């Protein structure tokens, strides 16, 4: 039996129409991401990278085309079912940390699990284990305003990784981190993919894209190329598509 992708984007288009201006954010994107695969998305600002992640995560609806996550056609789901798929299958890491200021680090990370009916004790154990993976155990009881920007970003990443998410979507997850910490985050994403998850990350930096199995290049909303990051030519491709 042929392995099915965790994420399938088919002829995906997103048009923003504000009346006077029509913006083609995405133009007919086709992309499959399989279990165990880490895909990096690169391209200049405004090329559609964040829009792609938003649609893949069910945060927005395409103008046309289809998004399928773990066999679920997102556009066909009720709001309740879509929310359940997002909680159970999709870990989403936005550019900003987007943490609740009234919850501790551990509580922020456990929140999507408790909302999905996981008992409080189990959700907390999962949150603490994920914090430990990111070397953040010391901040488990701290509130966001008691942490540095880099710590908050890593807590947001931990929230996207907690539980058994089949798909991880991360928009510039290393943007607020120093190079060493950024590498540790990418190493953790790599471990999760090697264990069977699929991940898509947006990045501007070749050093982080180098952790991926494949690099996809966007420009003006269209996919203009892709290459294996393990190939000798991929870095040249990254520079050519900036």
N, C-alpha and C positions, 0 to 999 in steps of 0.2 A: 504493500500500500504506500502511495506517495505521501510524504509528510506534508501536512497542511500548514500554511503560514499562521502565525499568531496575529499578525496585522496584514491586512490586504487593502490597499488603496487602488481604486479602479477609476480611471478617467476623472480624477478629482479636480473640480473647478470651484473657485470661490471668487465671487464678484461683489465688491462693495459699491453700492450705488447711492450716492448722497445727493442726487438730483443734478447738480451742475457737473459733477465729476464722477466718472466710472473708473474704478480701480480693479484690475484683474490681479488679485492677490495670488491665485494659483491657476495654472492653465494645464488641465488634462494630465495630472500626475498619476502614474502607475508605479506602485511599489509594493513588494512583498517582503516581509521580515519574518524569518523562521525561528523556531525554538533554538536557543543557543547562539543566536546571532546578535552582534552589537553593530549597529549602523550609525555612522556619523553623518550629519547633514551640514554642509558648508555652503557659503555664498555671501555676497555683499549684503549690507543692510538694505532692507526692503525687498529682498528676493523671495520672500514667502516662507521662510524657515519656521517662524513662530506660528504662522497660520496653519502650516502643515501639522504641527504638533497639536494645536488646538482642535483641529478637526479629527485627528487620530484619537484624541482623548475624549471625544464626545462633548467638548466644551462649546462647540459651535457646529452649525449645520452647513454642509456644502451647498453651493448653488446647483451643482449637478455632480454626478458620479456617486461612488459608494465607498463606505468605510465598514470593514468587517473586522471585528476583534474577537479572537477565540471562537470563531464560528457565528458570532452574533452580528447581524446587520444593524448597525446603530440607528439608522433612520427609521427602521421598522419598530423600534422598541417604544413602549410607553415610558413616561418620565420615571415611574417607579422602577421599572426594569432597567432602564439606562443607568439610573443612580446605583443600582445594585451591581451592575457590570463594572462600573467605574470604581466602586469600592473594593470589589473582590478581585478584579482582573488587572486593573490599570493603576500603576503608580505614576503620578504626575508631579514633576518638579518644575515650578515656574521660575522665571528670572528673579523675582523678588521672593523673600522668604515666606511671606504671607502667613505668619504664625499668629495664633490667637494670643493677645497680650495678657490674658487672664489665666492662661494655662501654663504649667511648667513644661520644660522640654519633653519629659517623659509623657506627660498628659497630651501634649500636642501630637506626638507620634502615635500614641495609642488611640486617639480620637476616631480615625476611620475604621479601626477594628471594633471598637465598642459600638459605633453606629451600625455596624454590620451584625451585631448580636453576639460578638465574642465576649465572654465573661470578663469583668474588669481585671481580675487577677491575671488571667492568661494574656490579655492585651498588654498589661503593664510588663509582664515578663518578656513578651516579644519586643516591646519598645526598648527595654533596658538592654536586651541582647543586641539590637540594632545599633543603639548608642555605643555599645562596647566595640562593635565592628568598626566604627568610625572614630574610636579613641575619644569618646565624648562622655564617658560614664560620670565624670566629675560635674557635668552641668545638668544631670538628670532632674534635679530639684529646683533649677533656676528658671526664672521667668525671662521672656525674651529681652526685656530692658536691662537684664543683669548679665547679658552675654554680648560678646563682640559680634561684629557683622559676619565674620567668618564662621563663628560658632553657630549663629542663627541659620546661616545658609546650609551648614552641614546637618543641623537638626531638620531643616526642611527636606533635605535629601533623604535622611533617615525615615521621615514620614512617608516618602514615596517608595521606600524599599521594604517597609515593615510588612510582615505577612508573606503570603505566597503569591505575589503578583506575577502574572504571566507576561505582562508587558510593562516596561518602564519607559516613560517619556520624560526627557530632561532638557529644559531650555537653558543653555549656558550654565550648567550646574557648577562649573568651576570658576565662574566669572568673578566672584568675590573672595576667592581663595588664593593663598600664596602657592607657588609652583609645587612645593613638596606635598602640601595638603591636597592640592588638585590631583596630583598623581595618585595619592592614596584613595581618593574618591573614585577615580577611573579604575583602579585595581579592584575595588569592591564591585563596581558595575560589571567588570570582566568576570569576576568570580560568580556573580549571579547568573550571567549569561551562560557560563560554562556549566552551571548546574541545571540549565534548561529554560531560563527565562529569555525573552527577547527584549531588546532595548533600542531606542532611537534617541540620540542626543544631538542637540544643536550646539555647534562650537565654531569659534573663529580661529582657534589655535591648532596648528598642525600637530603639536606635541600630544594633545589629547585625542585628536582624531586618529593618531597612530595606534591607539588601543582598540580601534574598531576592526571588524572583519571587512567592512566595506564602507566606502565614502561616497555619498551622493552629493552632487553639486546642483544648486539652484541659481537661476538668474532670471529676474523679471517674472517670477512666478512659474517658470518652466524648468523641468529637469534637463540640464544641458550636458550631463555626463555622470558616470560613476566608475569607480575603480576599486580594486582590492587594496586595502591599506598595507598589506604585506608585500605588495609588488614594488619593485625598484622605482617605478614611474609615478607612484601615487603622489609623492610630495611635489613633483613638477606639475601634476594635474591640479593639486590644491592651489599652487601659486598662479597657474594659468586661469583659474576660475574665480579668482578674487575680484 
